[in-house]
Amino acid sequence: MRNIDLESERLRYKRVSNEHLTETYVGWINDPEVNQYLETRGNYTLELLKSYIEEQQKNETYFWAIHLKNSKKHIGNIKIDPINYKTKTGEYGILMGDKSNWGKGYAKEATNKVLDYSFNEINLLKIELGVIENNENAVKLYKKIGFQIEEVRENVGVYNNILCNSIRMSIHVKDFK
C-alpha cells in the first residue's frame, strides 16, 4: 500500500492521524449546515472521532486531511474507501468542513488530485460515489469532473427535512482528464 501524503497547487493532503483529532473537526461533523447531506449527522465527540481515526489507520484506509498550503489549516477530508482490488474500484467521499473556505474550488482541486492518485498510483479503473440529489452543488461538481449517473435510488432518507433520492455516480479511468 502506498498511502502517502499528497500535494496539489494550493493544497496538501496528509494522512488523517491523531494530529487531526480536534474540537474543530468534531464541530464540523456536528454542524447541521456541514452535515446536512451526510449519513453521520451530529452527536459526535472527541472519543468517537478518536475511535474512527484509529479504525481508519488500522485498516490503512486511503484517507487524507485536506490542508491549505499557505496556512496549513485543516479544511476538510477526502478518502477512497472501500476499495475492491479484484474489480479495481473504489468508493469516494469528501467532507469540506471549514465553511469559510466553501466556494473556492478546493473540493474540485482535491477531488481531481485524489482521482489522479487513485487511477495512476493505486491503479483503480473506476471510482464510485453516492450523493443526495438535493445536494445540487456537489452533483454539479461531480458532473463537471466527469462522473456519470448510474442509478437513482428513490426516497433513501430525510435530509434537511425533505425525503430525498440518492444518486450513484461513477467515473472510469478512461474518462478522467
Beta strands, then each sheet from edge to edge (+ up, - down):
strand 1: 6-7
strand 2: 11-15
strand 3: 62-68
strand 4: 74-84
strand 5: 89-96
strand 6: 126-132
strand 7: 148-159
strand 8: 162-172
sheet 1: 1+ 2- 3+ 4- 5+ 6+ 8- 7+
end
